[in-house]
Every structure is written in C-alpha cells, then in structure tokens.
Amino acid sequence: MPSSDEILQQIDAAVHDWTVSGDAMRCRPAPEPPPELPPAPAVPYTGHAAARSHLVGRLISQGLTPSEAAAAVRTAETGEPAEHLELALAEAHAAAAEARQHILRAAATLLRALQPAVQAAAAALRQLADATRTTGPDGTGGGPGRRRDRPAWQSPYGPAPRRKR
C-alpha cells in the first residue's frame, strides 16, 4: 500500500504536468521487479533419506569410505552392533546440536525483528483501553447510555413510571 507521501507526490506530478490527462492520477508506475534470488538447491529426497545422506556425508568427511559410512548409518538405524557405530552416533548427535544452534539463532533473530511490532501493538492496545475507559459509546465521557441532557434517574425513554398503591 503506498504511503501518503507517495500519493501526494503523484497528485502533485499530475496537477503540475499539463501534458497528462485527468486519468493520470488513477494509475501508478509499474513496481520494480523484486531482486532475483539464487535458485534453491533441488533435493530429490526429504526427511529420513536427507538426514541419512547428510550423516553419511559427515562420516565420509571423518575419514570413512562411502560404503563404510552408509553401513554405519544403516546399522545405527537398526541398533545392531557394528564397527563404526559409536562414530555414527557421535556424528548424529553433533549434527543435531548444530541444527539446534541454527534454530535457536533463527528464533532469536525472529524475536528481535518482531519486538518493535509487538511493542507498538501493546502501546496501541493500552491507548484503546484508556480511550474506552474515559469515553462512553456515545462519546460523552459517561457510562454506557449516559446522557447529560436529563437527570440520571430518568431512563432514555422518559421518566420512570409511577408505582400504583
């Protein structure tokens, strides 16, 4: 949504430019295209297969051959004893700790980014609460339905009916 300054600039440009028709204020220039982001890497698998592949890659970087790493991950999944089981479990724990740290950093960044919006919303709600406390629904400042042009004991429909004895 354009800001009020942008709208006023468009109106000024249309009013001072005599070569433009009166319909010029109804249109606006085309927005600039968003910057192009690098393409996301295509992963042919997700979930367990991606985790398994990541763990195999970490084990290969630790010095295992691809077949040894795949066998260690397979045996760690099934719980069978194997030659490189401890290394596979240690790498799985390390990968989980790294992922946890990434998630915590992202959550902290998100909280810092949302803090001004939450503070602004809290201030607006406080102002709304103050405004509804000091003014009634008719804007007079009294309680609900309170009118200042007649005594408080009268109802909005006239004086109260008299009791019969």
PyMOL commands that set and color helices and strands:
alter all, ss='L'
color gray80, all
select helices_A, chain A and resi 4-16+22-26+48-61+66-78+85-134
alter helices_A, ss='H'
color red, helices_A
deselect
rebuild
show_as cartoon
